Amino acid sequence: MAMEVLLTFLDLAGTVALLLWGVRMVQTGVQRAFGPRLRGMLAAALGSRPRAFLAGLGATAILQSSTATGLMVTSLAASGAVGLVPALTVMLGANVGSTLIVQLLSFDVSRLAPLLVLGGFLLFRRSATQWRDLGRVGIGLGLMLMALHQMLAVLAPLEQSPALRAGLDALAAQPVLALLLAAALTWAAHSSVAVVLLVMSLAAHGLVAPAQACVLVLGANLGTAINPVLEGSGGDDPAARRLPLGNLLARALGCFLALPLLAWLEPLAAWPQSDPARAVANFHTAFNLLLALLLFPVLPAYARLLRRLLPARVDAADPARPRHLDRAALETPVLAIGAAAREAMRLADALEEMLEGVRDALLQGDRRRIATVRRMDDVLDRLNGAIKAYLLRLDPEALSEADRRRVGQILAFATNLEHAGDVVERNLMPAAARRLKRGLPFSPEGEAELLRMTERVRANLRVAASVFMTEDARAARHLAAEKEAFRELEAQAVQAHFERLRQGQGGTAETSALHLDLLRDLKRLNAHLVAAAAYPVLEEQGELLPTRLRPAQDMPT
C-alpha cells in the first residue's frame, strides 16, 4: 500500500514537471518570436491608463508570464521612459492576462494535444524563422494539455486515500497556512498557471472543497509576485524596487480582503455552472478583475506612497558596480541582452574618462590624473567580468540566432574595451609618469601630434559606441577606415619626428623613444576600438575580408 502511494505521488510529480516544461516552452517560444515587438507595443501604449491596462493584459496573454511583462515594464521605468502609475497599471492588466490561459485550459480540450504537438513539431523541424518559435509554442501547449489529462488520471485513485483526505481536511481548517503553502509552491515553481491548474485538478476530483480551492488560488496569486521582488537586482537604489514591491503589496492586499469574503465570492465564481474546475478558473479571473477595479482609481495615490516608502538614492554609487544587470531579466533573454548592452556602454564612458586622463597627465603634466586613470582601469575590469558572468547565465536553449549574435557582439565590445583600458593603464600611464618624473620635454610639433591622435581616439570611441548600439553598416565602415588612417598618421608622425631629429630639434634619445612608443600605443588602442564595434557589424554584412594577405597565386614568382 505504501509503495502504491509513493508511486502515485511520483507520477504526480512527473506530471507537474511536464506541465511546467510545457509552460516554459510556450513562454520561450513567444519571447523569441515576439519579445522585441511586445516591448515596443508596451512602450507605445503607456500614454494612458486604459491603454496601459489593455497592453499588459494582451502582452501577458501572449507571453503567458506576468513576470516577463513586469520585467519589460520595469526596464522601461528604469530608463525613465515610463512613470510609476502607468507601470502599475500594466501590472494590473498583466495579472488579469495571466488568467486567460487557465480559462482556456479549464475546458476539455485534451483531444487537441496530439495535433498541437504534431503541428509544432513540423514547424520546428522545417522552419528556421519565426515559425520555428511558433512551433515551440505549439509543442508547449500540447504538452500542457497532455499533462493536465495525465494529472486527472493520476489524481483519480487518490479520491479514496484516507491519508490524503485527512491532510487536506487539516489544511482546510487553517486557511492562512494553506494560502502561504500555495504561495511558496508557486514561488518555487515560478508559475502560477501550473499551480492553479493543479488546484483545478484537485477540485475536479473532490479532493479539496470549493472554499479551500479558492484559498489555494489566492496563494498562487500571491506567490507569483514574490519572485520579481527577491530576484530583481535593483542595486542599492530603492526606486528600482517600487514596481515589483508595489505589485506584491497589491496582491497581498487583495488576498487579505478576499479571505473573509470567500463565503460571498465563491458562489459568484461558480456561476453559471457547477463544474468545480471551471469554478476555480472563474474565481482566479474574478479575483484579479476585482483587484484591478479596486486599485485603478487610487493608483496615483498608491504611486506617491511607494515613492515615499522607497525614495531614490541621491548618493553616488560605486562606478565599478553593475547598474543594469537585473538577475530577474535572465528569464527573458531579450531583456537580459538589452541590460548587458546598457552595462557595456558604461565601459565606453569609463574608457573616455581614462583618455581624458591621458591627455591631462601626458600633455598637461597633471600628476593626480595618473592615479585616477589607474582606478578607472579597475572599473573596466570589474564591469567586463560582471557582463561576461551575467551573459553566461543565460539559457542557451532560450536564445535565438539573433540573440546569440548580439551576445557575441556584446562580449567582443566589452573585451576589446577592457584591453584598450589595459593599453592605457600599462603603457600610456607609465609613459606619462616617466616623463613627469624625469622632466622629459616634447617639441611643440611632437606634442601637437600626440594631442591630435589622442583626440582622434576619443572621437573614434564615441563612433564605436554608436556603432555598437545602432549596428549601422555605414558608421562601421567609417570606423574601420580609421584603422588604416591611424596607420598613415603614425607613419607620417614617425617620419616628421626623424626629420626633426636630423635638424637637431627632436630632444634626447630617451624623449625620442618615449614619443615613438606613445604613437604606437595610441594606434594599438584605436585598433581595439575598431575590433570592438566595427568588425562584428561588417562581418555580419559579409564585408569583412578573412585576411589582408594577397592570395598565393597572385604573388610574383
PABAGU-345555 format. One line per field, with one value per residue (C-alpha): x, y, z; residue in three letters. Coordinates in pm, 1 decimal. Each point is the difference from the previous one (the first is absolute). Layout:
N
px: [X|...];
py: [Y|...];
pz: [Z|...];
r: [ALA|...];
END
This chain:
557
px: [0.0|274.1|186.6|-312.4|-41.0|365.3|-26.4|-316.7|170.2|299.7|-239.3|-158.2|338.8|102.2|-328.2|44.3|355.6|-136.2|-253.9|272.6|213.2|-293.4|-54.4|369.4|-4.3|-296.9|168.7|338.6|-160.4|-211.7|290.4|220.0|-269.4|-156.2|212.7|139.5|-336.5|-181.7|247.0|-64.5|-376.0|20.7|212.2|-247.5|-307.5|112.8|-141.9|-331.0|-111.9|-273.4|242.4|269.7|-240.6|-98.5|365.1|95.7|-292.6|82.2|374.1|-46.5|-265.7|256.6|308.2|-183.3|217.7|-93.1|360.5|134.4|-240.4|103.6|366.9|-65.0|-187.5|262.3|276.1|-203.8|-61.1|369.9|99.2|-245.0|-220.1|-310.8|-134.3|-92.9|-379.2|-10.1|239.0|-227.0|-295.2|177.8|54.2|-372.4|-71.4|275.0|-155.4|-331.4|173.8|168.0|-344.4|-105.1|202.1|-154.9|-344.1|84.8|140.0|-297.5|-196.8|49.4|238.2|230.9|-76.5|185.7|325.0|129.5|-87.6|181.7|310.4|-1.8|-51.8|260.5|248.2|-44.4|47.8|301.5|172.0|-65.2|34.9|292.6|-200.2|-268.9|-210.4|255.8|-68.2|-374.8|62.0|154.4|-316.1|-219.0|206.9|-16.1|-378.5|-33.2|217.8|-206.1|-322.9|156.6|123.0|-346.0|-161.9|258.3|-40.0|-371.8|76.3|262.6|-223.0|-299.7|122.9|85.0|-367.5|-22.1|327.8|-83.6|345.5|-21.4|-352.4|102.6|293.8|-213.0|-273.4|256.4|126.2|-355.5|-28.1|298.2|-74.4|294.0|239.9|-153.7|41.1|365.8|65.3|-145.3|203.5|320.2|-79.3|-61.9|324.0|193.6|-166.9|29.1|-346.3|-340.4|-160.0|133.9|-111.8|-350.3|-36.3|104.8|-263.1|-258.0|87.3|-31.2|-336.3|-126.3|58.1|-156.5|327.2|-33.4|-316.9|-91.1|93.1|336.3|65.8|-62.5|249.2|263.3|-66.6|54.5|332.1|100.3|-77.5|212.5|289.7|39.8|79.2|278.0|264.4|45.0|54.3|254.8|184.8|4.2|343.1|-102.1|344.8|-7.4|-262.4|-334.9|-178.5|79.2|-209.9|-313.2|-180.9|56.8|-59.5|-308.0|-140.8|70.9|-165.6|-304.3|-32.8|43.9|-270.4|-233.0|57.9|-52.0|-334.3|-115.0|56.5|-288.4|-225.4|39.5|-343.6|-150.5|252.7|-8.7|-359.1|75.6|300.9|-203.1|-277.1|-141.2|104.9|99.9|317.1|261.8|292.5|-182.7|-91.6|370.3|89.9|-284.0|109.4|358.9|-117.9|-255.0|254.3|241.4|-278.8|-144.9|347.0|66.1|-333.9|75.6|347.9|-51.3|-142.9|260.2|315.8|135.3|-26.6|146.9|293.7|64.1|2.1|253.4|223.4|-12.8|78.1|272.4|170.7|264.8|361.1|178.9|351.5|249.6|30.9|318.5|89.8|116.2|-330.3|-236.6|-316.8|-202.8|71.2|-336.2|3.9|-375.0|39.6|199.3|-331.9|-72.7|306.0|-100.2|-8.3|318.9|190.9|-126.5|110.4|348.1|25.6|-90.4|265.2|257.4|-56.8|131.1|331.7|14.2|-66.0|275.0|248.7|-74.3|71.6|330.4|89.6|-71.1|240.4|262.3|-25.8|20.2|282.3|209.1|-31.7|-97.8|210.2|-287.4|147.1|-330.0|-159.4|239.2|-147.4|-353.1|53.9|141.0|-308.3|-221.4|177.6|-117.8|-352.4|35.5|129.4|-281.9|-277.9|134.1|8.4|-352.8|-138.0|163.7|-124.8|-350.9|-20.4|136.4|-302.3|-237.8|-158.8|147.6|-320.5|-199.1|217.8|-86.0|266.6|-41.6|40.6|322.8|137.4|-76.5|155.2|317.2|2.7|-37.3|282.4|228.1|-77.3|59.7|316.3|162.5|-80.9|150.4|315.5|5.6|-10.3|296.9|196.8|-75.1|82.1|309.3|154.8|-125.1|-16.0|350.4|129.4|-169.0|141.0|350.9|-19.9|-111.0|256.5|296.2|-124.0|19.3|-120.6|-179.3|49.8|-306.0|-54.3|28.5|-237.3|-253.1|22.3|-71.3|-290.5|-158.1|28.6|-137.3|-302.5|-54.6|-3.7|-261.5|-212.2|31.1|-107.8|-325.9|-47.0|65.2|-267.3|-245.0|75.8|-41.9|-346.6|-132.6|189.4|8.6|215.9|98.3|129.6|178.1|178.1|100.6|142.1|183.4|160.3|146.1|234.0|170.2|-10.7|179.4|262.3|68.6|-6.1|255.7|222.6|-20.8|67.6|300.8|139.4|-49.3|160.6|312.3|13.7|7.5|272.7|211.8|-50.2|98.0|-350.4|-119.9|139.5|193.8|6.6|-221.1|-257.1|8.4|-61.4|-283.3|-164.1|13.2|-137.3|-295.2|-81.7|4.0|-217.2|-260.0|-21.9|-47.4|-267.8|-187.3|23.8|-183.3|-283.6|-32.9|-5.8|-248.8|-276.8|73.7|119.6|-304.1|-239.4|203.0|42.6|-376.3|-41.1|256.3|227.7|297.0|282.1|146.9|359.1|192.7|256.5|-3.6|-91.2|304.0|-80.6|19.5|347.3|286.9|222.1];
py: [0.0|243.5|-81.0|73.3|339.0|79.9|-94.5|206.9|307.6|-56.5|-15.8|324.7|168.8|-107.0|127.1|337.5|16.2|-66.5|277.4|242.5|-92.5|63.8|341.7|78.6|-102.3|227.0|292.6|-38.2|-52.9|313.5|203.9|-99.6|69.5|317.3|123.4|321.5|82.3|-43.3|233.1|258.8|-50.1|57.5|311.4|143.2|-78.0|157.2|342.9|-63.1|-235.4|-181.7|-72.8|-101.4|-244.8|-155.2|-15.5|-185.9|-237.5|-68.8|-41.1|-243.4|-197.3|-51.3|-50.5|-208.4|165.5|306.0|-3.8|45.9|288.3|153.6|-20.5|185.2|274.8|16.8|54.1|277.7|161.2|-27.2|183.4|280.8|-79.2|-66.7|118.3|-212.9|40.2|-138.8|-277.3|-103.6|11.0|-238.5|-241.0|3.7|-91.4|-263.3|-164.8|-31.3|-119.1|-284.6|-147.6|-38.8|-316.5|-152.2|83.3|-166.9|-314.8|-32.2|-132.4|-357.6|60.8|-295.6|-147.0|292.9|-98.5|-244.8|244.4|285.2|-211.0|-130.9|343.7|153.4|-272.3|48.2|375.7|-43.8|-249.6|163.3|369.9|217.8|319.8|127.8|-304.6|-214.5|196.1|-38.3|-373.4|4.7|170.4|-271.0|-278.9|174.7|34.8|-364.2|-111.2|210.9|-165.5|-346.3|77.0|115.7|-313.3|-218.6|193.1|-77.2|-368.9|0.3|180.9|-227.9|-283.6|254.7|80.1|-303.0|66.8|58.1|145.1|257.6|98.2|36.3|224.3|217.6|22.4|115.5|257.1|119.7|88.1|237.9|227.3|234.1|-295.2|-138.3|339.4|24.8|-359.0|70.0|322.2|-188.5|-267.9|265.7|178.0|-327.1|-94.8|352.4|-51.0|91.9|-164.3|-342.9|32.4|121.5|-285.2|-244.4|149.0|-37.0|-369.4|-51.1|177.5|-203.1|-322.5|136.5|-12.5|363.4|186.6|308.6|239.6|-172.4|11.0|376.1|43.6|-192.4|218.5|309.3|-146.8|-61.0|364.0|116.1|-234.8|108.3|356.1|-111.0|-97.8|346.0|150.9|-260.4|-46.7|353.6|148.9|364.7|82.0|225.6|231.1|-62.4|173.0|-300.2|-220.8|216.9|-185.7|-364.1|85.3|203.8|-296.1|-236.3|232.4|35.3|-379.7|-34.7|263.0|-187.4|-328.3|170.0|143.3|-315.3|-253.1|114.9|48.3|-347.0|-103.6|265.3|-18.4|-377.9|-20.3|282.1|-189.2|-316.9|168.7|-95.1|-365.7|-234.6|-149.7|30.0|50.0|277.6|156.8|13.9|162.2|250.9|90.5|48.4|245.9|170.7|64.3|176.0|198.9|118.7|90.8|202.9|182.5|71.9|141.6|174.1|326.5|28.4|-77.9|360.8|6.3|-351.9|106.9|300.1|-233.9|-228.4|297.6|110.7|-349.7|-63.8|333.1|7.7|3.2|329.0|-107.5|-110.4|-375.2|-198.5|47.3|-361.3|-138.9|-117.6|206.9|-171.2|-374.1|-100.6|-365.6|-33.5|99.1|-320.4|-182.1|226.4|-3.4|304.2|207.9|-149.1|68.8|358.3|41.0|-133.1|241.2|292.9|-110.6|-31.6|365.7|87.4|-152.4|257.7|280.7|-126.9|-33.4|355.3|125.6|-187.6|164.9|341.3|-96.7|-95.6|345.5|178.9|-209.7|-40.4|339.8|229.7|-153.7|-76.2|-260.5|-63.1|-134.9|-296.9|-157.4|80.0|-172.0|-310.1|-23.3|26.7|-301.5|-201.5|119.3|-131.0|-335.6|-50.5|109.8|-221.1|-298.2|70.0|22.3|-327.0|-181.5|137.3|-108.3|-345.3|-53.2|21.8|-328.7|-87.8|-182.6|320.5|203.9|55.3|43.3|376.4|-19.3|-200.4|245.8|294.2|-175.9|-48.1|369.5|102.7|-231.6|127.1|361.9|-45.1|-207.6|240.0|305.0|-175.0|-71.8|364.1|98.9|-229.2|186.2|325.5|-132.5|-207.7|208.8|356.9|73.3|-135.2|210.6|309.1|-75.8|-48.0|325.6|195.6|-165.7|71.4|328.3|-119.7|272.4|-49.1|236.0|218.9|-191.8|-338.3|104.5|120.6|-336.6|-191.2|228.9|-43.9|-378.3|-12.1|209.9|-209.8|-315.5|161.0|87.3|-356.2|-131.4|194.2|-138.8|-353.1|44.7|121.7|-293.7|-243.2|131.9|60.1|-268.9|248.9|-134.0|345.5|109.9|-335.8|52.1|350.0|-135.3|-282.6|252.6|172.6|-293.9|64.5|374.7|-51.5|-210.1|289.2|255.5|-202.3|-32.3|374.9|83.8|-234.2|150.2|354.3|-98.5|-135.9|314.1|210.5|-223.7|61.1|372.4|-28.5|81.3|-341.8|11.5|-277.6|-363.8|-87.3|262.5|-133.5|-358.8|114.7|192.3|-297.6|-237.2|231.2|14.2|-379.1|-41.9|248.4|-196.8|-324.7|161.3|113.9|-351.8|-136.9|247.2|-114.9|-364.7|77.1|143.2|15.7|-352.9|-188.5|215.1|-25.8|-374.6|-35.3|200.0|-217.3|301.2|-118.8|-178.8|-302.7|122.5|298.5|-228.2|-36.9|-349.6|-218.5|-23.7|380.3|17.4|79.4|-299.1];
pz: [0.0|96.5|-322.6|-207.2|169.1|-63.1|-366.6|-35.7|141.3|-226.7|-295.6|117.0|39.6|-349.2|-142.7|171.1|-138.2|-350.4|52.1|109.5|-301.4|-231.3|158.8|-45.3|-367.4|-64.9|174.7|-172.0|-340.6|26.8|138.4|-292.3|-256.8|136.2|293.3|-157.6|-161.1|329.9|168.5|-270.5|35.5|373.0|-42.3|-251.4|213.0|325.1|-75.0|178.8|272.8|-198.0|-285.5|246.1|166.4|-333.2|-111.2|318.2|-43.9|-365.2|49.2|288.0|-187.3|-276.3|220.1|262.5|264.7|202.5|124.5|-353.3|-59.8|330.4|-96.2|-323.8|180.8|275.5|-255.8|-164.8|338.5|93.3|-318.3|80.2|-301.3|211.1|333.2|297.7|-43.0|-358.8|102.4|287.7|-239.5|-236.2|287.6|84.1|-361.7|5.5|304.6|-184.1|-318.4|185.3|77.2|-363.2|-68.5|314.0|-135.6|-330.8|160.8|235.8|-298.5|-118.7|-289.3|66.6|-345.0|-153.1|172.5|-266.3|-278.8|174.0|59.5|-358.2|-153.1|226.1|-82.4|-375.5|31.7|226.4|-231.0|-335.7|78.4|99.9|48.4|231.1|-85.0|182.8|318.3|-53.6|-38.1|346.1|128.2|-156.1|155.3|337.9|-12.3|-100.8|290.9|239.6|-119.3|24.4|350.6|109.3|-142.6|172.4|324.8|6.6|-48.8|276.5|248.8|-56.5|232.5|270.8|51.4|228.1|187.5|369.5|73.5|-275.6|95.0|364.7|-96.0|-227.5|264.1|255.6|-245.8|-63.7|369.1|-35.5|-299.6|64.8|8.8|-319.4|-170.1|103.3|-109.7|-346.5|-19.8|83.8|-257.6|-266.1|89.4|-29.6|-329.5|-148.1|-150.4|139.1|-306.2|97.1|362.8|-90.2|-249.0|274.1|230.8|-277.8|-30.3|376.3|0.0|-297.4|199.0|317.0|191.8|108.3|86.1|-205.4|280.9|47.6|-375.1|3.0|285.5|-196.5|-305.8|213.5|109.5|-361.5|-81.8|292.0|-76.4|-362.2|117.9|234.9|-256.2|-159.4|346.4|110.6|-328.8|-134.6|61.2|19.5|138.7|304.3|-146.6|173.9|-288.8|-222.1|229.4|0.2|-279.4|109.9|366.2|-88.8|-193.6|291.3|253.2|-227.1|-24.7|377.4|58.0|-234.0|184.8|338.1|-115.4|-181.2|279.7|223.6|-306.0|-148.5|120.2|-233.3|-284.8|-44.3|-133.2|-246.5|-132.7|-50.9|-199.2|-253.0|29.8|280.4|-154.3|280.1|-241.4|-185.3|334.3|96.1|-332.8|38.5|350.8|-120.6|-266.6|223.5|274.0|-236.1|-170.3|330.6|129.2|-316.5|36.2|365.2|-59.7|-333.5|143.8|278.1|-199.8|10.4|380.0|20.3|-217.0|228.5|299.6|-170.0|-84.5|363.3|130.0|-260.1|-77.9|-271.6|110.3|-39.5|93.7|-264.1|-53.6|-40.2|-369.8|-20.7|124.1|-277.1|-20.1|-271.3|38.3|141.1|104.2|-46.1|-366.8|-65.3|-43.2|-300.1|-229.1|-205.4|320.0|141.6|-322.5|-1.3|361.8|-83.7|-295.7|225.6|248.9|-279.8|-87.0|345.1|-110.0|-280.1|249.3|230.5|-286.9|-119.1|350.8|-11.4|-332.3|150.7|276.5|-261.4|-154.0|335.5|141.8|-313.6|-161.6|286.9|278.3|240.4|236.9|181.4|-315.8|-10.3|313.6|-117.0|-335.0|166.0|222.8|-306.9|-151.9|300.9|-79.9|-356.2|121.6|249.0|-235.0|-278.0|234.9|124.2|-355.9|-101.6|310.1|-55.7|-363.9|83.4|226.3|-297.0|-101.6|-342.9|-92.4|46.0|-240.5|-364.2|-267.6|21.1|378.8|-32.0|-253.5|228.5|299.5|-207.5|-88.8|363.9|108.4|-279.9|86.2|373.2|-45.3|-245.9|211.4|300.5|-205.7|-111.2|366.6|62.5|-269.5|178.7|346.7|-87.5|-277.7|-23.2|372.1|79.1|-289.2|144.5|346.0|-144.1|-192.7|311.0|226.2|-229.2|-142.3|-361.2|-239.5|-329.9|-287.3|-76.9|-323.2|172.2|277.1|-257.5|-180.4|320.8|86.3|-345.9|15.8|356.9|-95.0|-309.6|210.5|227.4|-303.9|-130.5|340.4|-32.8|-351.3|131.6|268.5|-264.2|-231.6|289.0|80.0|-353.0|-199.0|-287.4|-287.0|-128.0|338.1|33.7|-333.0|110.2|325.6|-176.7|-236.5|306.4|53.0|-333.5|66.1|331.3|-170.9|-238.6|282.5|195.2|-307.1|-65.5|365.0|11.6|-320.6|132.4|328.0|-170.0|-212.4|316.6|140.1|-310.2|51.0|365.6|130.7|123.1|352.4|168.1|-102.9|300.1|-100.6|-356.1|113.8|227.6|-284.1|-238.9|266.3|60.6|-371.5|-22.0|313.5|-123.7|-325.1|195.4|211.5|-310.6|-149.0|305.5|-61.7|-360.4|106.8|276.5|-215.8|-374.8|-72.6|144.5|-206.3|-319.5|42.6|32.4|-321.7|-182.4|-54.1|205.3|-181.4|179.4|-57.6|-130.3|-170.4|-377.1|-126.9|-71.0|-373.1|-23.7|155.9|-244.1|-73.9];
r: [MET|ALA|MET|GLU|VAL|LEU|LEU|THR|PHE|LEU|ASP|LEU|ALA|GLY|THR|VAL|ALA|LEU|LEU|LEU|TRP|GLY|VAL|ARG|MET|VAL|GLN|THR|GLY|VAL|GLN|ARG|ALA|PHE|GLY|PRO|ARG|LEU|ARG|GLY|MET|LEU|ALA|ALA|ALA|LEU|GLY|SER|ARG|PRO|ARG|ALA|PHE|LEU|ALA|GLY|LEU|GLY|ALA|THR|ALA|ILE|LEU|GLN|SER|SER|THR|ALA|THR|GLY|LEU|MET|VAL|THR|SER|LEU|ALA|ALA|SER|GLY|ALA|VAL|GLY|LEU|VAL|PRO|ALA|LEU|THR|VAL|MET|LEU|GLY|ALA|ASN|VAL|GLY|SER|THR|LEU|ILE|VAL|GLN|LEU|LEU|SER|PHE|ASP|VAL|SER|ARG|LEU|ALA|PRO|LEU|LEU|VAL|LEU|GLY|GLY|PHE|LEU|LEU|PHE|ARG|ARG|SER|ALA|THR|GLN|TRP|ARG|ASP|LEU|GLY|ARG|VAL|GLY|ILE|GLY|LEU|GLY|LEU|MET|LEU|MET|ALA|LEU|HIS|GLN|MET|LEU|ALA|VAL|LEU|ALA|PRO|LEU|GLU|GLN|SER|PRO|ALA|LEU|ARG|ALA|GLY|LEU|ASP|ALA|LEU|ALA|ALA|GLN|PRO|VAL|LEU|ALA|LEU|LEU|LEU|ALA|ALA|ALA|LEU|THR|TRP|ALA|ALA|HIS|SER|SER|VAL|ALA|VAL|VAL|LEU|LEU|VAL|MET|SER|LEU|ALA|ALA|HIS|GLY|LEU|VAL|ALA|PRO|ALA|GLN|ALA|CYS|VAL|LEU|VAL|LEU|GLY|ALA|ASN|LEU|GLY|THR|ALA|ILE|ASN|PRO|VAL|LEU|GLU|GLY|SER|GLY|GLY|ASP|ASP|PRO|ALA|ALA|ARG|ARG|LEU|PRO|LEU|GLY|ASN|LEU|LEU|ALA|ARG|ALA|LEU|GLY|CYS|PHE|LEU|ALA|LEU|PRO|LEU|LEU|ALA|TRP|LEU|GLU|PRO|LEU|ALA|ALA|TRP|PRO|GLN|SER|ASP|PRO|ALA|ARG|ALA|VAL|ALA|ASN|PHE|HIS|THR|ALA|PHE|ASN|LEU|LEU|LEU|ALA|LEU|LEU|LEU|PHE|PRO|VAL|LEU|PRO|ALA|TYR|ALA|ARG|LEU|LEU|ARG|ARG|LEU|LEU|PRO|ALA|ARG|VAL|ASP|ALA|ALA|ASP|PRO|ALA|ARG|PRO|ARG|HIS|LEU|ASP|ARG|ALA|ALA|LEU|GLU|THR|PRO|VAL|LEU|ALA|ILE|GLY|ALA|ALA|ALA|ARG|GLU|ALA|MET|ARG|LEU|ALA|ASP|ALA|LEU|GLU|GLU|MET|LEU|GLU|GLY|VAL|ARG|ASP|ALA|LEU|LEU|GLN|GLY|ASP|ARG|ARG|ARG|ILE|ALA|THR|VAL|ARG|ARG|MET|ASP|ASP|VAL|LEU|ASP|ARG|LEU|ASN|GLY|ALA|ILE|LYS|ALA|TYR|LEU|LEU|ARG|LEU|ASP|PRO|GLU|ALA|LEU|SER|GLU|ALA|ASP|ARG|ARG|ARG|VAL|GLY|GLN|ILE|LEU|ALA|PHE|ALA|THR|ASN|LEU|GLU|HIS|ALA|GLY|ASP|VAL|VAL|GLU|ARG|ASN|LEU|MET|PRO|ALA|ALA|ALA|ARG|ARG|LEU|LYS|ARG|GLY|LEU|PRO|PHE|SER|PRO|GLU|GLY|GLU|ALA|GLU|LEU|LEU|ARG|MET|THR|GLU|ARG|VAL|ARG|ALA|ASN|LEU|ARG|VAL|ALA|ALA|SER|VAL|PHE|MET|THR|GLU|ASP|ALA|ARG|ALA|ALA|ARG|HIS|LEU|ALA|ALA|GLU|LYS|GLU|ALA|PHE|ARG|GLU|LEU|GLU|ALA|GLN|ALA|VAL|GLN|ALA|HIS|PHE|GLU|ARG|LEU|ARG|GLN|GLY|GLN|GLY|GLY|THR|ALA|GLU|THR|SER|ALA|LEU|HIS|LEU|ASP|LEU|LEU|ARG|ASP|LEU|LYS|ARG|LEU|ASN|ALA|HIS|LEU|VAL|ALA|ALA|ALA|ALA|TYR|PRO|VAL|LEU|GLU|GLU|GLN|GLY|GLU|LEU|LEU|PRO|THR|ARG|LEU|ARG|PRO|ALA|GLN|ASP|MET|PRO|THR];
END
